[in-house]
Amino acid sequence: MKPTVACALRQWQKLLTNNRNQERRRSQRWKARMRKAILLHLEGFQQLADSPAFSSCVGAIDGCHIRIKTPPGPSGQDYINRKLFPSIQLQAVCDGKGKFLQTFVGFPGSVHDTRVLKNSTLYKEALYPPPGYFIVGDGGYPCIVHPITVVTPYREPLQGRVQSRFNGCHAKARSIIERAFGILKGRWRYLLSKALEVNHTFVPAVVTACCVLHNLSITADMTELLEEEEEEGEAEAGGGGGGEAEAAGGGREVSTSSCEGGARWTGPERQTGRPNLGP
């Protein structure tokens, strides 16, 4: 890695670590912002899953292995994952557009997803989702309702077509986090497609920086798309005031009706946190 890049990344690391004394206050402010942002995510996962049962889903969680060089010493073997290469884990929650809402980086590749989750601030401080909402994860995570609600697919053997239907919708909703990881590694192919050329203790700073830039790229792409839609709407309206207002508003409107029609949890389903799809 070039010295200038290394220096920039080290400065980024200092910015991330210098404010650790204010973590508690930041997490409280973060919770407040997330509650406001919930309205922006409500319809995304319902559309992805193609089921109203996922109208209260506001995120997808998964883990990703970041390839590194094996650290020296006896602890180096802890970083060998199940695919037999050394890695550090990135746990992330994304929204329905593939934008990362929360990341947690640093555990060795051999650690199970459940242990990573339970050691993250997401779980320990119940950062996300707020009560009344849930996030979806694969079978590597526990299906829980406290301190946060994580909904996982039914395990094999499935009992009936309702469970089979649920797993199909669940897979559609969950696929966005896998696509987000794919885009992340595609954007920063030089850094993330091979073993990082940095000390393993510095990897979390590099990966976090990449995730922040990933989000900025998505925001920029969405802004450009909205501007293009507005320009097309103005052209089609031919300068008419009513048509222009309708086109501009249509690109930004967010429906909140799904708050009222959220998934109903009944009977034994409430114990697992899985929404009821009905008969």
LOLUMPA-469492 format. One line per field, with one value per atom (N, C-alpha, C): residue in one letter; x, y, z. Coordinates in pm, whole numbers, plus 50000, padded with zeros to 5 digits. Last residue first. Layout:
REM LOLUMPA-469492
res: (a|...)
X: (X|...)
Y: (Y|...)
Z: (Z|...)
END
This chain:
REM LOLUMPA-469492
res: (p|p|p|g|g|g|l|l|l|n|n|n|p|p|p|r|r|r|g|g|g|t|t|t|q|q|q|r|r|r|e|e|e|p|p|p|g|g|g|t|t|t|w|w|w|r|r|r|a|a|a|g|g|g|g|g|g|e|e|e|c|c|c|s|s|s|s|s|s|t|t|t|s|s|s|v|v|v|e|e|e|r|r|r|g|g|g|g|g|g|g|g|g|a|a|a|a|a|a|e|e|e|a|a|a|e|e|e|g|g|g|g|g|g|g|g|g|g|g|g|g|g|g|g|g|g|a|a|a|e|e|e|a|a|a|e|e|e|g|g|g|e|e|e|e|e|e|e|e|e|e|e|e|e|e|e|e|e|e|l|l|l|l|l|l|e|e|e|t|t|t|m|m|m|d|d|d|a|a|a|t|t|t|i|i|i|s|s|s|l|l|l|n|n|n|h|h|h|l|l|l|v|v|v|c|c|c|c|c|c|a|a|a|t|t|t|v|v|v|v|v|v|a|a|a|p|p|p|v|v|v|f|f|f|t|t|t|h|h|h|n|n|n|v|v|v|e|e|e|l|l|l|a|a|a|k|k|k|s|s|s|l|l|l|l|l|l|y|y|y|r|r|r|w|w|w|r|r|r|g|g|g|k|k|k|l|l|l|i|i|i|g|g|g|f|f|f|a|a|a|r|r|r|e|e|e|i|i|i|i|i|i|s|s|s|r|r|r|a|a|a|k|k|k|a|a|a|h|h|h|c|c|c|g|g|g|n|n|n|f|f|f|r|r|r|s|s|s|q|q|q|v|v|v|r|r|r|g|g|g|q|q|q|l|l|l|p|p|p|e|e|e|r|r|r|y|y|y|p|p|p|t|t|t|v|v|v|v|v|v|t|t|t|i|i|i|p|p|p|h|h|h|v|v|v|i|i|i|c|c|c|p|p|p|y|y|y|g|g|g|g|g|g|d|d|d|g|g|g|v|v|v|i|i|i|f|f|f|y|y|y|g|g|g|p|p|p|p|p|p|p|p|p|y|y|y|l|l|l|a|a|a|e|e|e|k|k|k|y|y|y|l|l|l|t|t|t|s|s|s|n|n|n|k|k|k|l|l|l|v|v|v|r|r|r|t|t|t|d|d|d|h|h|h|v|v|v|s|s|s|g|g|g|p|p|p|f|f|f|g|g|g|v|v|v|f|f|f|t|t|t|q|q|q|l|l|l|f|f|f|k|k|k|g|g|g|k|k|k|g|g|g|d|d|d|c|c|c|v|v|v|a|a|a|q|q|q|l|l|l|q|q|q|i|i|i|s|s|s|p|p|p|f|f|f|l|l|l|k|k|k|r|r|r|n|n|n|i|i|i|y|y|y|d|d|d|q|q|q|g|g|g|s|s|s|p|p|p|g|g|g|p|p|p|p|p|p|t|t|t|k|k|k|i|i|i|r|r|r|i|i|i|h|h|h|c|c|c|g|g|g|d|d|d|i|i|i|a|a|a|g|g|g|v|v|v|c|c|c|s|s|s|s|s|s|f|f|f|a|a|a|p|p|p|s|s|s|d|d|d|a|a|a|l|l|l|q|q|q|q|q|q|f|f|f|g|g|g|e|e|e|l|l|l|h|h|h|l|l|l|l|l|l|i|i|i|a|a|a|k|k|k|r|r|r|m|m|m|r|r|r|a|a|a|k|k|k|w|w|w|r|r|r|q|q|q|s|s|s|r|r|r|r|r|r|r|r|r|e|e|e|q|q|q|n|n|n|r|r|r|n|n|n|n|n|n|t|t|t|l|l|l|l|l|l|k|k|k|q|q|q|w|w|w|q|q|q|r|r|r|l|l|l|a|a|a|c|c|c|a|a|a|v|v|v|t|t|t|p|p|p|k|k|k|m|m|m)
X: (44722|44708|44758|44982|44846|44840|45230|45193|45048|45341|45248|45207|45690|45556|45471|45878|45847|45707|45935|45949|45916|45898|46015|46037|45664|45779|45907|45481|45532|45655|45404|45494|45556|45214|45353|45451|44997|45025|45171|45106|45003|45056|45167|45233|45134|45120|45057|45123|45305|45282|45221|45123|45240|45203|44967|44935|45051|45072|44944|44914|45303|45311|45183|45233|45271|45291|45195|45077|45112|45380|45392|45274|45562|45436|45461|45738|45754|45624|45837|45731|45757|46014|46060|45957|45906|46038|46082|45667|45663|45798|45734|45691|45697|45800|45900|45863|45555|45675|45779|45382|45354|45477|45498|45490|45467|45465|45598|45596|45186|45261|45399|45125|45072|45153|45266|45295|45250|45411|45289|45318|45635|45631|45506|45592|45592|45580|45600|45492|45485|45831|45704|45588|46024|46018|45883|45977|45958|45944|46045|45909|45879|46317|46228|46083|46402|46422|46331|46335|46272|46284|46503|46358|46285|46752|46718|46567|46736|46749|46711|46726|46613|46616|46982|46863|46740|47149|47154|47028|47079|47055|47053|47169|47026|46991|47447|47377|47227|47497|47523|47449|47431|47358|47375|47625|47484|47400|47857|47839|47692|47823|47827|47803|47844|47718|47712|48115|48009|47875|48239|48245|48142|48182|48135|48133|48319|48174|48114|48586|48526|48373|48616|48628|48564|48595|48495|48498|48829|48699|48588|49028|49023|48884|48972|48967|48955|49010|48878|48866|49296|49194|49057|49478|49439|49326|49548|49482|49430|49689|49550|49475|49864|49858|49712|49803|49818|49817|49713|49856|49878|49460|49497|49643|49433|49470|49517|49181|49298|49334|48966|48964|49085|48987|48913|48911|49141|49164|49107|49054|49198|49228|48777|48835|48984|48572|48707|48782|48343|48389|48534|48319|48341|48395|48267|48394|48424|48015|48126|48260|47864|47892|48012|47857|47914|47951|47725|47863|47931|47476|47552|47699|47393|47424|47506|47351|47452|47492|47142|47269|47382|46935|46990|47124|46833|46933|46999|46627|46763|46869|46397|46425|46571|46419|46415|46451|46408|46530|46535|46144|46256|46385|45997|45989|46106|46077|46099|46096|45990|46133|46166|45710|45779|45928|45662|45636|45712|45728|45802|45786|45536|45677|45763|45312|45324|45469|45329|45360|45372|45491|45381|45424|45758|45628|45518|46089|45979|45846|46353|46252|46137|46508|46463|46448|46394|46494|46428|46281|46252|46359|46507|46417|46390|46481|46556|46460|46478|46394|46476|46548|46610|46525|46510|46434|46502|46714|46666|46593|46757|46726|46687|46460|46522|46673|46377|46296|46355|46542|46522|46432|46705|46577|46532|47060|46946|46820|47223|47187|47072|47248|47363|47336|47033|47027|47145|47024|47021|47024|46789|46922|46913|46613|46620|46765|46474|46568|46574|46170|46267|46362|45980|46033|46135|45916|45806|45849|46195|46086|45972|46441|46362|46252|46699|46591|46520|46956|46868|46825|47081|47084|46978|47124|46994|46980|47369|47302|47167|47430|47447|47375|47379|47307|47312|47542|47408|47321|47787|47705|47561|47859|47850|47763|47848|47955|47951|47648|47627|47738|47762|47643|47632|47969|48000|47884|47820|47910|47947|47688|47611|47697|47896|47816|47740|48200|48065|47987|48537|48430|48294|48737|48689|48569|48819|48733|48675|48800|48869|48772|48638|48650|48719|48615|48731|48745|48331|48445|48551|48015|48095|48207|47780|47884|47962|47464|47554|47654|47357|47305|47396|47456|47487|47434|47228|47309|47331|47052|47190|47284|46795|46869|47014|46691|46640|46707|46991|46851|46811|47200|47175|47026|47446|47302|47281|47733|47668|47517|48050|47906|47838|48337|48257|48112|48616|48475|48419|48917|48852|48708|49101|49010|48970|49276|49271|49183|49092|49183|49169|48902|49046|49136|48643|48686|48838|48618|48574|48610|48927|48783|48748|49181|49150|49001|49236|49183|49150|49357|49219|49154|49619|49528|49382|49744|49718|49620|49819|49681|49645|50093|49997|49853|50243|50220|50113|50112|50216|50176|49813|49892|49997|49789|49784|49871|49639|49754|49754|49284|49404|49521|48959|49083|49202|48672|48770|48905|48357|48497|48588|48053|48137|48282|47716|47860|47936|47405|47487|47633|47071|47202|47274|46849|46900|47042|46560|46703|46734|46297|46370|46520|45974|46117|46191|45709|45777|45926|45629|45613|45679|45626|45757|45749|45373|45422|45556|45325|45295|45342|45573|45478|45453|45805|45678|45573|46050|45996|45868|46076|46176|46120|45854|45862|45963|45923|45796|45796|46158|46166|46034|46061|46165|46164|45881|45827|45931|46049|45936|45891|46254|46286|46164|46171|46231|46253|46090|45987|46042|46332|46253|46152|46453|46482|46399|46374|46323|46341|46520|46374|46311|46778|46729|46577|46806|46808|46749|46799|46696|46690|47030|46899|46787|47223|47206|47071|47210|47170|47142|47306|47172|47122|47563|47468|47325|47680|47661|47558|47690|47604|47578|47874|47741|47645|48108|48033|47890|48292|48157|48068|48531|48472|48329|48609|48547|48484|48726|48598|48533|48952|48968|48841|48891|48923|48929|48841|48743|48765|49066|48938|48832|49254|49260|49128|49175|49168|49169|49239|49099|49080|49513|49444|49296|49551|49586|49521|49473|49395|49425|49673|49533|49447|49897|49887|49743|49836|49851|49837|49844|49718|49721|50113|50011|49877|50249|50259|50149|50051|50132|50133|50084|50000|50088)
Y: (48150|48014|48004|48382|48339|48202|48461|48481|48444|48626|48525|48556|48677|48727|48617|48544|48536|48589|48533|48662|48659|48313|48312|48446|48380|48332|48337|48439|48549|48507|48196|48274|48388|48091|48051|48131|48376|48242|48214|48628|48557|48424|48938|48822|48754|49097|49061|48934|49353|49210|49183|49667|49582|49438|49886|49748|49654|50120|50078|49933|50141|50144|50091|50155|50023|50022|50422|50342|50206|50600|50549|50462|50650|50614|50559|50916|50792|50764|51090|51056|50921|51155|51161|51111|51149|51090|51082|51283|51138|51074|51554|51493|51342|51588|51613|51548|51524|51447|51464|51721|51580|51495|51955|51931|51784|51925|51934|51902|51928|51808|51807|52193|52078|51953|52360|52365|52240|52260|52275|52267|52204|52334|52356|51945|52055|52191|51712|51804|51922|51597|51538|51633|51761|51756|51702|51706|51843|51844|51434|51476|51615|51445|51377|51420|51583|51644|51579|51397|51529|51596|51185|51165|51299|51305|51263|51245|51341|51459|51424|51074|51163|51286|50992|50929|51017|51150|51165|51108|51045|51187|51212|50783|50807|50952|50827|50761|50789|50940|51019|50960|50723|50849|50935|50541|50510|50637|50676|50647|50618|50678|50805|50785|50402|50472|50605|50364|50288|50360|50517|50563|50491|50352|50491|50543|50119|50115|50255|50207|50160|50159|50259|50368|50330|49997|50097|50215|49886|49835|49936|50034|50033|49993|49974|50113|50120|49691|49751|49895|49669|49629|49689|49708|49827|49798|49465|49556|49682|49347|49304|49394|49578|49501|49468|49538|49618|49525|49450|49468|49561|49205|49343|49354|48969|48992|49136|49082|49003|49038|49243|49118|49030|49486|49379|49247|49674|49655|49523|49656|49655|49625|49681|49553|49545|49842|49853|49722|49767|49907|49919|49497|49537|49678|49502|49440|49475|49635|49688|49633|49458|49592|49653|49240|49224|49358|49351|49307|49292|49393|49508|49471|49134|49222|49341|49055|48985|49069|49224|49240|49169|49135|49270|49287|48890|48893|49029|48901|48894|48913|48895|49014|49018|48639|48757|48883|48481|48480|48600|48531|48571|48579|48408|48554|48607|48141|48201|48353|48104|48098|48159|48122|48220|48222|47895|48027|48134|47700|47706|47843|47750|47768|47780|47684|47818|47847|47417|47516|47658|47204|47265|47376|47224|47164|47242|47139|47234|47161|46994|46983|47079|47320|47194|47087|47618|47514|47392|47931|47804|47702|48220|48125|48002|48479|48388|48292|48798|48692|48609|48967|48912|48794|49233|49128|49092|49271|49318|49202|49128|49272|49338|48964|49051|49024|48786|48907|49005|48572|48627|48750|48324|48390|48441|48360|48312|48390|48299|48386|48324|48133|48142|48229|48154|48054|48055|48518|48379|48285|48779|48722|48577|49089|48949|48905|49286|49270|49121|49458|49348|49357|49656|49627|49514|49693|49688|49660|49892|49800|49808|49948|49990|49888|49702|49796|49841|49879|49872|49728|49880|49999|49997|49737|49736|49858|49708|49833|49847|49452|49483|49611|49463|49371|49418|49669|49654|49572|49619|49721|49716|49263|49392|49490|49017|49104|49242|48890|48914|48998|48869|48951|48988|48687|48822|48916|48464|48524|48666|48411|48442|48512|48347|48468|48510|48228|48207|48339|48285|48307|48294|48275|48147|48162|48537|48463|48334|48764|48669|48586|49086|48951|48858|49333|49305|49165|49551|49484|49451|49637|49593|49505|49887|49788|49758|49997|49974|49867|50050|50125|50111|50068|50014|50107|50018|50115|50064|49874|49825|49921|49950|49999|49950|49865|49804|49850|49868|49898|49834|49642|49736|49760|49565|49573|49676|49349|49472|49454|49244|49227|49358|49117|49238|49198|48944|48949|49091|48861|48934|48955|48562|48674|48740|48308|48402|48522|48021|48132|48232|47812|47783|47896|47848|47830|47818|47902|47769|47742|48091|48068|47930|48179|48088|48054|48318|48395|48308|48154|48193|48265|48137|48030|48064|48347|48359|48256|48301|48346|48358|48242|48133|48174|48461|48410|48303|48701|48617|48568|48667|48738|48646|48610|48545|48619|48881|48794|48737|48864|48928|48832|48921|48844|48926|48939|49025|48954|48796|48773|48862|48906|48898|48882|48851|48868|48846|49035|48921|48952|49161|49146|49024|49411|49275|49269|49607|49583|49437|49628|49753|49730|49500|49469|49595|49534|49586|49553|49406|49551|49615|49139|49200|49352|49066|49019|49082|49138|49237|49195|49052|49003|49111|49074|49058|49000|49132|49000|48970|49392|49289|49150|49521|49505|49398|49507|49450|49427|49652|49507|49438|49921|49854|49703|50041|49974|49891|50142|50053|49976|50322|50183|50090|50571|50560|50415|50539|50563|50547|50525|50405|50423|50763|50705|50582|50808|50897|50835|50606|50604|50694|50689|50567|50560|50915|50930|50809|50790|50888|50908|50632|50568|50663|50834|50742|50674|50942|51026|50939|50718|50770|50858|50695|50586|50631|50932|50912|50804|50884|50991|50976|50668|50653|50759|50773|50667|50656|50955|51006|50900|50830|50873|50922|50796|50682|50720|50969|51008|50896|50863|50975|51009|50671|50627|50740|50800|50705|50672|50953|51020|50930|50750|50839|50911|50641|50559|50647|50853|50813|50731|50842|50962|50933|50598|50612|50736|50660|50563|50571|50839|50884|50790|50672|50788|50836|50491|50443|50556|50664|50597|50549|50736|50839|50779|50486|50558|50662|50225|50344|50420|49881|50000|50125)
Z: (50652|50598|50456|50763|50742|50680|50834|50693|50667|51115|51068|50925|51186|51154|51094|51453|51310|51284|51720|51655|51508|51871|51784|51718|52007|52082|52000|51813|51893|51971|51716|51633|51713|51887|51906|51824|51855|51905|51923|51624|51698|51747|51498|51559|51649|51195|51321|51373|51038|51055|51192|50993|51017|51037|50908|50864|50883|50998|51053|51019|50856|51002|51064|50592|50642|50792|50535|50565|50623|50461|50598|50635|50164|50227|50366|50050|50125|50196|49760|49855|49920|49563|49701|49802|49311|49328|49472|49325|49314|49335|49323|49448|49443|49055|49157|49288|48931|48900|49009|49037|49058|49035|48945|49090|49117|48669|48726|48874|48635|48602|48664|48716|48788|48763|48530|48672|48745|48223|48302|48450|48071|48138|48220|47982|47885|47949|48114|48150|48054|48018|47979|48007|48145|47998|47951|48411|48362|48211|48421|48451|48400|48364|48270|48291|48593|48461|48357|48790|48791|48655|48721|48716|48714|48768|48632|48618|49044|48957|48814|49128|49155|49064|49046|48990|49009|49204|49059|48994|49453|49423|49274|49429|49445|49414|49412|49301|49307|49665|49543|49424|49828|49842|49716|49743|49722|49729|49828|49685|49655|50102|50031|49882|50151|50177|50103|50079|50011|50028|50274|50135|50048|50494|50492|50348|50417|50436|50433|50417|50292|50301|50691|50594|50461|50788|50825|50728|50680|50637|50670|50815|50668|50621|51083|51037|50885|51094|51119|51070|51035|50937|50967|51229|51155|51055|51323|51418|51350|51115|51138|51236|50905|51028|51062|50550|50671|50791|50295|50323|50442|50283|50309|50352|50028|50168|50186|49791|49829|49973|49764|49688|49716|49897|49962|49886|49749|49892|49944|49488|49513|49660|49510|49472|49506|49609|49663|49638|49466|49463|49506|49530|49391|49380|49799|49755|49610|49787|49867|49817|49634|49581|49654|49812|49679|49617|50030|50046|49910|49904|49956|49976|49853|49739|49785|50115|50036|49914|50181|50253|50179|50014|49994|50065|50090|49982|49965|50269|50322|50215|50114|50194|50237|50003|49915|49992|50233|50150|50057|50315|50401|50319|50117|50132|50213|50173|50041|50047|50435|50405|50270|50395|50478|50445|50243|50187|50263|50434|50307|50242|50626|50660|50534|50468|50527|50564|50398|50294|50351|50648|50575|50482|50811|50841|50770|50707|50716|50736|50899|50792|50815|50862|50802|50911|51028|51003|50938|50906|50973|50934|50920|50853|50939|51178|51093|51023|51308|51254|51155|51598|51477|51432|51804|51735|51604|52097|51966|51900|52328|52340|52209|52214|52314|52317|52032|52042|52144|51788|51921|51915|51646|51627|51764|51594|51673|51639|51276|51387|51466|51066|51155|51277|50896|51002|51096|50846|50802|50924|50940|50930|50889|50960|50916|50905|51227|51116|51082|51330|51332|51213|51567|51435|51444|51829|51734|51592|51930|51964|51863|51664|51781|51811|51571|51545|51672|51740|51623|51602|51992|51907|51797|52237|52167|52076|52341|52371|52301|52249|52391|52431|51966|52055|52200|51875|51819|51913|51982|52048|51997|51993|51924|52003|52099|52148|52084|51963|52106|52169|51700|51726|51874|51748|51700|51731|51819|51918|51877|51579|51699|51804|51399|51379|51505|51556|51502|51496|51457|51555|51488|51271|51323|51417|51207|51115|51169|51490|51402|51321|51484|51538|51439|51341|51425|51478|51316|51252|51355|51244|51359|51303|51138|51111|51238|51027|51140|51102|50779|50893|51014|50446|50578|50687|50183|50257|50398|50034|50043|50113|50047|49930|49931|50287|50165|50037|50493|50465|50332|50687|50578|50563|50919|50897|50787|50947|50903|50897|51045|51064|51028|50926|50918|50937|51060|51027|51027|50898|51006|50964|50808|50783|50913|50631|50743|50711|50509|50484|50599|50535|50547|50497|50568|50429|50418|50834|50789|50642|50900|50901|50844|51109|50998|51003|51335|51223|51102|51511|51542|51425|51434|51390|51418|51564|51421|51370|51821|51800|51652|51808|51823|51794|51553|51688|51692|51312|51371|51511|51109|51211|51272|50768|50899|50999|50598|50613|50754|50522|50576|50566|50390|50385|50437|50564|50498|50506|50544|50579|50495|50687|50567|50611|50804|50824|50695|50834|50790|50821|50838|50902|50846|50728|50708|50764|50831|50811|50786|50903|50876|50858|50887|50873|50832|50880|50999|50998|50652|50655|50778|50603|50627|50629|50537|50667|50702|50277|50381|50518|50039|50139|50243|49889|49820|49914|49987|50023|49946|49880|49851|49874|49994|49848|49810|50260|50219|50068|50256|50275|50244|50201|50123|50135|50371|50254|50180|50583|50609|50486|50568|50538|50540|50644|50511|50470|50904|50803|50662|51042|51023|50909|51101|50969|50939|51360|51255|51117|51480|51491|51385|51422|51361|51369|51582|51436|51367|51833|51797|51646|51819|51834|51792|51806|51693|51699|52057|51943|51821|52193|52222|52108|52086|52064|52092|52176|52033|52006|52449|52399|52250|52446|52502|52449|52329|52262|52314|52415|52388|52324|52430|52557|52539|52168|52236|52369|51985|52047|52126|51868|51961|52037|51676|51812|51914|51434|51486|51633|51396|51408|51468|51370|51486|51507|51123|51245|51370|50954|50968|51096|50976|51024|51046|50851|50992|51054|50592|50667|50816|50522|50523|50606|50534|50624|50635|50328|50465|50565|50109|50143|50287|50113|50128|50168|50073|50202|50221|49919|49909|50041|50000|50000|50000)
END
